[in-house]
């Protein structure tokens, strides 16, 4: 629920190893870091420990599309071009705005990016725009999971989100919402809480 920044690198790695070792469901490990060396180290350790993938959010200083695309090219090189990863779009905390064209360009440039964690607020139009590009075969398929405490999950689902990946204080309520949406639509969603997916 956002405590990662309070851990030093040694603590982060210890928590990651313990969680991955104690669960039989896929785990995505956040590896965003100020420098690529630290990102590389945590990504390698996470994947060696058995993580399903890693999550990378943009650096705070990035402003232009050109800067963002160049930075993500370096990030993918750091974590390894074959490492499955999640693109974190969280401008409220990361202060970097990822537009629909920039997200699309990242996805097209890096096939190892398998998911978008959509945390923009409001982000409903962005989800709709990405799904529209996919429906028009102008953008390859990838999963979209949302966050923001599940606040907009019912709306995000109708816009095309696959589910939620959020640090929510009452996960049983998210599970209930998931069951209701599946019962109504017959479509399976994904709920990821505290970086564990099911």
N, C-alpha and C positions, 0 to 999 in steps of 0.2 A: 504493500500500500504506500509506496513511495519512500521507503526507508533506505533504499540502496545507497543514496548519497551520504548517509550517515556512517557507512562502513568504510574501513580502510581496505586497500587491495587484498591483504592477507585474509581479512574477515570475509570479503566478498567471495573469494575462492573457496573458503571453508564452507560457507553457507551453500554455495553452488554444488560442491561435491556431496554434501550431506543430502540435499534435496534430490539430486539426480540418483543417488544410490538407494534412496528409500522409497522410490515410487516406480510404478510400472506403467505410468502414462507419460506421453511425450512432454518434455520440458524445454522451454525456450529461455535462454539466459541473456539478459541484457548485458551488452559489452561496451556500450558507449563510454568513451573516455576522452580526456583532453588531448591525448596523444595517441598515435597509431601503434606505438610499441606496447603500451598497456592494453590496448584493444586486441592486438595480436595475441598477447600472452593469455588473456582471459578467454578469448575465443578458442584457442588451441586447447586450453585446459578443459573448457566446457565440453568440447566435442570429444576429447579423449576420455572424459568421464562418462560419456554416453548421452549428452544432450541431443535433442532432435534438431536444434538450430540455435541461432543467436539473434538478438535484436540490436539494431543500430539506429540511433537518432542523430540528426545533423548537429554539428558544432554550433555554438552560440554566435560566433562571429560571421557566419555566412549570410549574405544578403542577396546576391544576384543569382540567377539561374546558372550562369556559367561557373560561378564559385561553387555552388551546391553540387553540380554534376562532376566537377573536377575532384571535389572532396570525397564524394561517394566512390569515385573510381579508385582513389587511394585507400579508402576504407575497405573495399572489397579485396583489393590486393593484400591488405594487412590480414584480414580474417581468412583469406583463401578463396579463390574463385569458385570452388566447388562446395563451399560451406553454405548450407541453406540459411537464409537470413530473412528477418522481418524488418521492414522499413517503418520506423516510428515517426509519425507526423503529429507532433505535440507542440505547436507554436506557443501556447500559453506558458509553458515551462522552458522550452528550448529556445525561444525567441527567434526562430528561423521559420519563415513562411514557405511551405511547399505548395506550389500551385498545382493544378491538375496537369498542365503541360510538363512541369518539372517531374512530378511523380511518374507520369507516363514515360518520360525520357529515361528515368532511372530504371523503371521496370524493363524497358526495351533493351537498355544497355547491359543489364545484369540479370541473366536468366536464373541465377542462384537466389534472387530475391523472390520468395514464394508467397509473401503475405504483406499486407499493409495494416499497421496498427493505427487506425484513424482516431486521433484524439483532438482534432480541431474542434473549436466551439464557436459558433455552430458549424457543423461539418456535414449536414445532411445533403446540401447541394453538391458538395465535393464527391460524396459517395455516389450520388445519382449520375454525375457527369462521368465518373470513371466507369460505372456499369454501362452507361450509354455507349461509350467508346468501345467497350468490349462487345456489346451487342451488335455494333456496326463492324466488327472484326478489324478495328483500328488499334486495338490494344490487346495483348495476350491475356489469358485468364490468370488470376491470382486471388487468394482469399483476402477478405477484408474483415478484420475483427475490430470492435470499437471498445471504448473505455469510458472515462468520465463517470465512474461509479455506476454505470448502467443507466444513467439519467435519461438518455434518449433511446434506449435499446429498442423499445417497441417501434419507434419511428425509423430508427436506423435499419431495422430488419426489412421494413417495407421499401426502403431505398436500395436494398441489395447487400447489406452487411450479412456475413455468415454467422455472426455471433459476437460474443463479448470476451475480452481479455482484460480484466480489470481487477484492481485491488479493492474489492467491495467488502464492506464490513459485515454484511449479512448475505453470504453466498447462497443460503437456502432460498432466499427470495429470488435470486437470479435463476436458480434451478426451477422454481415454480413458474417463472415467466417463460423460461425455455419450454417447459412441458405444455403450457397453454398455447404458445405459438406453434409448436409441433402438432398439437391436437387440432388447431384451427386450419393449418396450412398443409399438414402432412409432410412438411419439409424438415429435415434434420438440421439443426443449428449446432454450433460449437460454442461451448462456454469455456473460457480460460480464465482462471482466477489465480492470482499470485504466481503467474508465469507457468502454471501447469494446465495442460489442455485435456479435455475429454469430449 
